[in-house]
């Protein structure tokens, strides 16, 4: 099983520690999430995809996984989009 884990890490270029660019992206994420934490109906936001696995490339973006209370998805999405457009 460990053999497949190592192949997976090598294939996607996953590192054990974040590099300087990834740390900068994490800091940027924390800065912006302070502005959306107050949104009603928002349960959780998590960093996902390449940044979460320390496998980002030079032009990688920040992918967020958002969980909302039931029937609050669209209001949370609209408010987050508006806030991120302003910032």
Number of C-alpha atoms within 10 A of each C-alpha: 5 7 7 9 10 11 11 12 14 11 9 13 14 18 13 9 11 17 12 9 16 22 14 12 16 16 12 12 16 11 11 13 14 9 13 17 13 9 14 13 16 20 14 12 14 11 15 13 14 18 22 17 18 19 19 22 12 7 6 13 12 16 14 15 10 15 15 18 12 9 9 14 14 11 15 21 15 11 14 18 12 11 13 13 8 7 7
